[in-house]
Amino acid sequence: MTSTPSEIHGVAVTKEFYIFGNGISFSISPTIHSAGFKHDKLPYRYQIRESPGIDGVAHLIEQEDFGGASVTMPHKLQVHKFCQQQSKTAMAIGAINTLVVSGQGPNRVITGDNTDWSGLHSIIEYYKNSTGRPAETGLVLGAGGASRAALYAMHQAGLKDIYLVNRTKAVAEAVRQQFSDYFNITVLDSAKDMPRDYDVVIGTVPAHVTADEQFNGIFRGHGLCIDMSYKPRQTPLLAVAQRSEGWTMDGTASAKESDR
């Protein structure tokens, strides 16, 4: 999440920043952002606000002192209704993880952006450059808001064959269709229906609804596994990848990248 300090007559104005989501009491965002505000001597606060639906935080967004927010699961597909505009990236991905506020009063504008993809893209690029291994075939698990950033990151990283699996296939097909003007995605019935070995696997499904046996057999050869669900830190997906020789796991780094 980014923000430009707001001033009136040269004095910094108090602003309230948040992370919106559900089941996010463990988020490290307040610690990171509060440290930055303190370092820059800004009168800002950053707080966690949990709600099962995005409408539960509407009153906070409407406040004059609302400075911006990080948006996480399950609100990334619904928060757009509070935005006056969206970045090109957010529109292409179809999901928002950051609310940026500019202007004040009647001139205030809330812009929806997506920075999830850039963090994932950086991790994939680092893996390729540090190992010298190719990354041409990717698998994304799940078809919610986070999956869109994962698919976009794979495409931007140059992966040629991108596969998508979701419990409800019709939802995955809708995501595939959304990106059809940008790049091709193949929807599989199961992650184990492997047309070829995966080089990159990104999980976007909450860990508490997954189990090790779902992922047995999908990690062959060498590759990179990222899990965007980082509670617990050792998710079932990462646990299976860790037991598969030749695979690099990334849970903590992706958590930092995606916990804006």
Contacts in CASP RR format, 6 or more apart in sequence:
PFRMAT RR
TARGET T0000
AUTHOR 0000-0000-0000
METHOD contacts of the structure
MODEL  1
MTSTPSEIHGVAVTKEFYIFGNGISFSISPTIHSAGFKHDKLPYRYQIRE
SPGIDGVAHLIEQEDFGGASVTMPHKLQVHKFCQQQSKTAMAIGAINTLV
VSGQGPNRVITGDNTDWSGLHSIIEYYKNSTGRPAETGLVLGAGGASRAA
LYAMHQAGLKDIYLVNRTKAVAEAVRQQFSDYFNITVLDSAKDMPRDYDV
VIGTVPAHVTADEQFNGIFRGHGLCIDMSYKPRQTPLLAVAQRSEGWTMD
GTASAKESDR
1 17 0 8 1.000
1 29 0 8 1.000
1 33 0 8 1.000
1 68 0 8 1.000
1 69 0 8 1.000
1 70 0 8 1.000
1 98 0 8 1.000
1 99 0 8 1.000
1 100 0 8 1.000
1 115 0 8 1.000
1 260 0 8 1.000
2 98 0 8 1.000
2 100 0 8 1.000
3 15 0 8 1.000
3 17 0 8 1.000
3 44 0 8 1.000
3 67 0 8 1.000
3 68 0 8 1.000
3 100 0 8 1.000
3 101 0 8 1.000
4 102 0 8 1.000
5 12 0 8 1.000
5 40 0 8 1.000
5 42 0 8 1.000
6 12 0 8 1.000
6 13 0 8 1.000
6 15 0 8 1.000
6 67 0 8 1.000
6 103 0 8 1.000
6 104 0 8 1.000
7 13 0 8 1.000
12 42 0 8 1.000
12 43 0 8 1.000
13 43 0 8 1.000
13 65 0 8 1.000
13 104 0 8 1.000
14 43 0 8 1.000
14 44 0 8 1.000
14 45 0 8 1.000
14 65 0 8 1.000
15 42 0 8 1.000
15 43 0 8 1.000
15 44 0 8 1.000
15 45 0 8 1.000
15 65 0 8 1.000
15 66 0 8 1.000
15 67 0 8 1.000
15 68 0 8 1.000
16 44 0 8 1.000
16 45 0 8 1.000
16 47 0 8 1.000
16 60 0 8 1.000
16 63 0 8 1.000
16 65 0 8 1.000
16 66 0 8 1.000
16 67 0 8 1.000
17 33 0 8 1.000
17 44 0 8 1.000
17 45 0 8 1.000
17 46 0 8 1.000
17 47 0 8 1.000
17 67 0 8 1.000
17 68 0 8 1.000
17 69 0 8 1.000
18 46 0 8 1.000
18 47 0 8 1.000
18 48 0 8 1.000
18 49 0 8 1.000
18 57 0 8 1.000
18 60 0 8 1.000
18 68 0 8 1.000
18 69 0 8 1.000
18 70 0 8 1.000
19 27 0 8 1.000
19 29 0 8 1.000
19 30 0 8 1.000
19 46 0 8 1.000
19 47 0 8 1.000
19 48 0 8 1.000
19 49 0 8 1.000
19 69 0 8 1.000
19 70 0 8 1.000
19 71 0 8 1.000
19 72 0 8 1.000
19 259 0 8 1.000
19 260 0 8 1.000
20 49 0 8 1.000
20 51 0 8 1.000
20 54 0 8 1.000
20 57 0 8 1.000
20 69 0 8 1.000
20 70 0 8 1.000
20 71 0 8 1.000
20 72 0 8 1.000
20 75 0 8 1.000
20 79 0 8 1.000
21 49 0 8 1.000
21 50 0 8 1.000
21 51 0 8 1.000
21 71 0 8 1.000
21 72 0 8 1.000
21 73 0 8 1.000
21 74 0 8 1.000
21 75 0 8 1.000
22 50 0 8 1.000
22 51 0 8 1.000
22 52 0 8 1.000
22 53 0 8 1.000
22 73 0 8 1.000
22 74 0 8 1.000
22 75 0 8 1.000
23 50 0 8 1.000
23 231 0 8 1.000
24 48 0 8 1.000
24 50 0 8 1.000
24 72 0 8 1.000
25 48 0 8 1.000
25 50 0 8 1.000
26 231 0 8 1.000
27 48 0 8 1.000
27 72 0 8 1.000
27 259 0 8 1.000
28 255 0 8 1.000
28 256 0 8 1.000
28 259 0 8 1.000
29 46 0 8 1.000
29 48 0 8 1.000
29 70 0 8 1.000
29 259 0 8 1.000
29 260 0 8 1.000
30 46 0 8 1.000
30 47 0 8 1.000
30 48 0 8 1.000
32 259 0 8 1.000
33 46 0 8 1.000
34 45 0 8 1.000
34 46 0 8 1.000
36 42 0 8 1.000
37 43 0 8 1.000
37 44 0 8 1.000
37 45 0 8 1.000
37 46 0 8 1.000
44 67 0 8 1.000
49 57 0 8 1.000
49 60 0 8 1.000
51 57 0 8 1.000
52 74 0 8 1.000
53 74 0 8 1.000
53 75 0 8 1.000
53 78 0 8 1.000
54 75 0 8 1.000
54 78 0 8 1.000
54 79 0 8 1.000
54 81 0 8 1.000
54 82 0 8 1.000
57 69 0 8 1.000
58 82 0 8 1.000
60 66 0 8 1.000
61 69 0 8 1.000
61 82 0 8 1.000
61 99 0 8 1.000
61 110 0 8 1.000
64 104 0 8 1.000
64 105 0 8 1.000
66 101 0 8 1.000
67 101 0 8 1.000
68 98 0 8 1.000
68 99 0 8 1.000
68 100 0 8 1.000
68 101 0 8 1.000
68 110 0 8 1.000
69 98 0 8 1.000
69 99 0 8 1.000
70 97 0 8 1.000
70 98 0 8 1.000
70 259 0 8 1.000
70 260 0 8 1.000
71 79 0 8 1.000
71 96 0 8 1.000
71 97 0 8 1.000
71 98 0 8 1.000
71 99 0 8 1.000
72 97 0 8 1.000
72 258 0 8 1.000
72 259 0 8 1.000
72 260 0 8 1.000
73 145 0 8 1.000
73 146 0 8 1.000
73 206 0 8 1.000
76 95 0 8 1.000
76 96 0 8 1.000
76 97 0 8 1.000
76 144 0 8 1.000
76 145 0 8 1.000
76 146 0 8 1.000
77 94 0 8 1.000
77 95 0 8 1.000
77 144 0 8 1.000
77 145 0 8 1.000
79 96 0 8 1.000
79 99 0 8 1.000
79 112 0 8 1.000
80 86 0 8 1.000
80 90 0 8 1.000
80 94 0 8 1.000
80 96 0 8 1.000
80 112 0 8 1.000
82 99 0 8 1.000
82 110 0 8 1.000
83 96 0 8 1.000
83 99 0 8 1.000
83 110 0 8 1.000
83 111 0 8 1.000
83 112 0 8 1.000
84 109 0 8 1.000
84 110 0 8 1.000
84 111 0 8 1.000
85 109 0 8 1.000
85 110 0 8 1.000
85 111 0 8 1.000
85 112 0 8 1.000
86 96 0 8 1.000
86 111 0 8 1.000
86 112 0 8 1.000
86 113 0 8 1.000
87 111 0 8 1.000
87 112 0 8 1.000
87 113 0 8 1.000
87 114 0 8 1.000
89 113 0 8 1.000
89 114 0 8 1.000
89 117 0 8 1.000
89 152 0 8 1.000
90 96 0 8 1.000
90 112 0 8 1.000
90 113 0 8 1.000
90 114 0 8 1.000
92 152 0 8 1.000
92 182 0 8 1.000
93 114 0 8 1.000
93 116 0 8 1.000
93 117 0 8 1.000
93 148 0 8 1.000
93 149 0 8 1.000
93 152 0 8 1.000
94 114 0 8 1.000
94 145 0 8 1.000
94 148 0 8 1.000
94 178 0 8 1.000
95 114 0 8 1.000
95 116 0 8 1.000
95 144 0 8 1.000
95 145 0 8 1.000
95 146 0 8 1.000
95 148 0 8 1.000
95 149 0 8 1.000
96 112 0 8 1.000
96 113 0 8 1.000
96 114 0 8 1.000
97 113 0 8 1.000
97 114 0 8 1.000
97 115 0 8 1.000
97 116 0 8 1.000
97 149 0 8 1.000
97 258 0 8 1.000
97 260 0 8 1.000
98 112 0 8 1.000
98 113 0 8 1.000
98 114 0 8 1.000
98 115 0 8 1.000
98 260 0 8 1.000
99 110 0 8 1.000
99 111 0 8 1.000
99 112 0 8 1.000
99 113 0 8 1.000
100 110 0 8 1.000
100 111 0 8 1.000
100 112 0 8 1.000
100 113 0 8 1.000
101 108 0 8 1.000
101 109 0 8 1.000
101 110 0 8 1.000
101 111 0 8 1.000
102 108 0 8 1.000
102 109 0 8 1.000
102 111 0 8 1.000
103 109 0 8 1.000
114 149 0 8 1.000
115 260 0 8 1.000
116 146 0 8 1.000
116 149 0 8 1.000
116 150 0 8 1.000
116 153 0 8 1.000
116 228 0 8 1.000
116 257 0 8 1.000
116 258 0 8 1.000
117 149 0 8 1.000
117 150 0 8 1.000
117 152 0 8 1.000
117 153 0 8 1.000
117 156 0 8 1.000
118 153 0 8 1.000
118 257 0 8 1.000
119 153 0 8 1.000
119 254 0 8 1.000
119 257 0 8 1.000
119 258 0 8 1.000
120 149 0 8 1.000
120 150 0 8 1.000
120 153 0 8 1.000
120 154 0 8 1.000
120 202 0 8 1.000
120 226 0 8 1.000
120 228 0 8 1.000
120 254 0 8 1.000
120 257 0 8 1.000
120 258 0 8 1.000
121 153 0 8 1.000
121 156 0 8 1.000
121 157 0 8 1.000
122 257 0 8 1.000
123 224 0 8 1.000
123 226 0 8 1.000
123 250 0 8 1.000
123 253 0 8 1.000
123 254 0 8 1.000
123 257 0 8 1.000
124 135 0 8 1.000
124 153 0 8 1.000
124 154 0 8 1.000
124 157 0 8 1.000
124 159 0 8 1.000
124 200 0 8 1.000
124 224 0 8 1.000
125 157 0 8 1.000
127 133 0 8 1.000
127 135 0 8 1.000
127 200 0 8 1.000
127 223 0 8 1.000
127 224 0 8 1.000
127 248 0 8 1.000
127 250 0 8 1.000
128 134 0 8 1.000
128 135 0 8 1.000
128 157 0 8 1.000
131 222 0 8 1.000
131 248 0 8 1.000
133 199 0 8 1.000
133 222 0 8 1.000
133 223 0 8 1.000
134 199 0 8 1.000
135 157 0 8 1.000
135 158 0 8 1.000
135 159 0 8 1.000
135 199 0 8 1.000
135 200 0 8 1.000
135 223 0 8 1.000
135 224 0 8 1.000
136 158 0 8 1.000
136 159 0 8 1.000
136 160 0 8 1.000
136 161 0 8 1.000
136 199 0 8 1.000
137 159 0 8 1.000
137 160 0 8 1.000
137 161 0 8 1.000
137 162 0 8 1.000
137 163 0 8 1.000
137 196 0 8 1.000
137 197 0 8 1.000
137 198 0 8 1.000
137 199 0 8 1.000
137 200 0 8 1.000
138 154 0 8 1.000
138 159 0 8 1.000
138 161 0 8 1.000
138 162 0 8 1.000
138 163 0 8 1.000
138 198 0 8 1.000
138 199 0 8 1.000
138 200 0 8 1.000
138 201 0 8 1.000
138 202 0 8 1.000
139 162 0 8 1.000
139 163 0 8 1.000
139 164 0 8 1.000
139 165 0 8 1.000
139 191 0 8 1.000
139 198 0 8 1.000
139 200 0 8 1.000
139 201 0 8 1.000
139 202 0 8 1.000
139 218 0 8 1.000
140 147 0 8 1.000
140 150 0 8 1.000
140 151 0 8 1.000
140 154 0 8 1.000
140 162 0 8 1.000
140 163 0 8 1.000
140 164 0 8 1.000
140 165 0 8 1.000
140 202 0 8 1.000
140 203 0 8 1.000
140 204 0 8 1.000
141 147 0 8 1.000
141 165 0 8 1.000
141 166 0 8 1.000
141 191 0 8 1.000
141 201 0 8 1.000
141 202 0 8 1.000
141 203 0 8 1.000
141 204 0 8 1.000
141 205 0 8 1.000
141 237 0 8 1.000
142 164 0 8 1.000
142 165 0 8 1.000
142 166 0 8 1.000
142 167 0 8 1.000
142 172 0 8 1.000
142 203 0 8 1.000
142 204 0 8 1.000
142 205 0 8 1.000
143 164 0 8 1.000
143 166 0 8 1.000
143 168 0 8 1.000
143 171 0 8 1.000
143 172 0 8 1.000
143 174 0 8 1.000
143 175 0 8 1.000
144 166 0 8 1.000
144 171 0 8 1.000
144 175 0 8 1.000
144 204 0 8 1.000
145 204 0 8 1.000
146 204 0 8 1.000
146 228 0 8 1.000
146 258 0 8 1.000
147 164 0 8 1.000
147 166 0 8 1.000
147 175 0 8 1.000
147 204 0 8 1.000
148 175 0 8 1.000
148 178 0 8 1.000
148 179 0 8 1.000
150 202 0 8 1.000
150 203 0 8 1.000
150 204 0 8 1.000
150 226 0 8 1.000
150 228 0 8 1.000
151 162 0 8 1.000
151 164 0 8 1.000
151 175 0 8 1.000
151 179 0 8 1.000
151 185 0 8 1.000
152 179 0 8 1.000
152 182 0 8 1.000
153 202 0 8 1.000
154 162 0 8 1.000
154 200 0 8 1.000
154 202 0 8 1.000
155 162 0 8 1.000
155 179 0 8 1.000
155 182 0 8 1.000
155 183 0 8 1.000
157 200 0 8 1.000
159 199 0 8 1.000
159 200 0 8 1.000
161 186 0 8 1.000
161 195 0 8 1.000
161 196 0 8 1.000
162 183 0 8 1.000
162 184 0 8 1.000
162 185 0 8 1.000
162 186 0 8 1.000
163 185 0 8 1.000
163 186 0 8 1.000
163 187 0 8 1.000
163 188 0 8 1.000
163 195 0 8 1.000
163 198 0 8 1.000
164 172 0 8 1.000
164 175 0 8 1.000
164 176 0 8 1.000
164 185 0 8 1.000
164 186 0 8 1.000
164 187 0 8 1.000
164 188 0 8 1.000
165 172 0 8 1.000
165 187 0 8 1.000
165 188 0 8 1.000
165 189 0 8 1.000
165 190 0 8 1.000
165 191 0 8 1.000
166 172 0 8 1.000
166 175 0 8 1.000
166 187 0 8 1.000
169 187 0 8 1.000
169 189 0 8 1.000
172 187 0 8 1.000
173 187 0 8 1.000
175 185 0 8 1.000
176 185 0 8 1.000
176 186 0 8 1.000
176 187 0 8 1.000
179 185 0 8 1.000
186 195 0 8 1.000
191 214 0 8 1.000
191 215 0 8 1.000
191 218 0 8 1.000
192 217 0 8 1.000
192 218 0 8 1.000
194 218 0 8 1.000
194 220 0 8 1.000
197 220 0 8 1.000
197 221 0 8 1.000
198 218 0 8 1.000
198 219 0 8 1.000
198 220 0 8 1.000
198 223 0 8 1.000
199 222 0 8 1.000
199 223 0 8 1.000
199 224 0 8 1.000
200 223 0 8 1.000
200 224 0 8 1.000
200 225 0 8 1.000
200 226 0 8 1.000
201 218 0 8 1.000
201 219 0 8 1.000
201 223 0 8 1.000
201 224 0 8 1.000
201 225 0 8 1.000
201 226 0 8 1.000
201 237 0 8 1.000
201 241 0 8 1.000
202 225 0 8 1.000
202 226 0 8 1.000
202 227 0 8 1.000
202 228 0 8 1.000
203 226 0 8 1.000
203 227 0 8 1.000
203 228 0 8 1.000
203 229 0 8 1.000
203 237 0 8 1.000
204 228 0 8 1.000
204 229 0 8 1.000
205 229 0 8 1.000
206 229 0 8 1.000
207 227 0 8 1.000
207 229 0 8 1.000
207 230 0 8 1.000
207 231 0 8 1.000
207 232 0 8 1.000
207 235 0 8 1.000
207 236 0 8 1.000
207 237 0 8 1.000
210 235 0 8 1.000
210 236 0 8 1.000
210 237 0 8 1.000
211 236 0 8 1.000
212 236 0 8 1.000
212 239 0 8 1.000
212 240 0 8 1.000
214 236 0 8 1.000
215 236 0 8 1.000
215 237 0 8 1.000
215 240 0 8 1.000
215 241 0 8 1.000
216 240 0 8 1.000
217 240 0 8 1.000
217 244 0 8 1.000
218 240 0 8 1.000
219 225 0 8 1.000
219 240 0 8 1.000
219 241 0 8 1.000
219 244 0 8 1.000
219 247 0 8 1.000
220 244 0 8 1.000
221 244 0 8 1.000
221 246 0 8 1.000
221 247 0 8 1.000
222 246 0 8 1.000
222 247 0 8 1.000
223 246 0 8 1.000
223 247 0 8 1.000
223 248 0 8 1.000
224 247 0 8 1.000
224 248 0 8 1.000
224 250 0 8 1.000
225 237 0 8 1.000
225 238 0 8 1.000
225 241 0 8 1.000
225 247 0 8 1.000
225 248 0 8 1.000
225 249 0 8 1.000
225 250 0 8 1.000
226 250 0 8 1.000
226 251 0 8 1.000
226 254 0 8 1.000
227 235 0 8 1.000
227 237 0 8 1.000
227 238 0 8 1.000
227 250 0 8 1.000
227 251 0 8 1.000
227 254 0 8 1.000
228 254 0 8 1.000
228 255 0 8 1.000
228 258 0 8 1.000
229 235 0 8 1.000
229 237 0 8 1.000
230 251 0 8 1.000
230 252 0 8 1.000
230 254 0 8 1.000
230 255 0 8 1.000
230 258 0 8 1.000
230 259 0 8 1.000
233 251 0 8 1.000
233 252 0 8 1.000
233 255 0 8 1.000
234 242 0 8 1.000
235 251 0 8 1.000
238 249 0 8 1.000
238 251 0 8 1.000
241 247 0 8 1.000
241 249 0 8 1.000
242 249 0 8 1.000
END
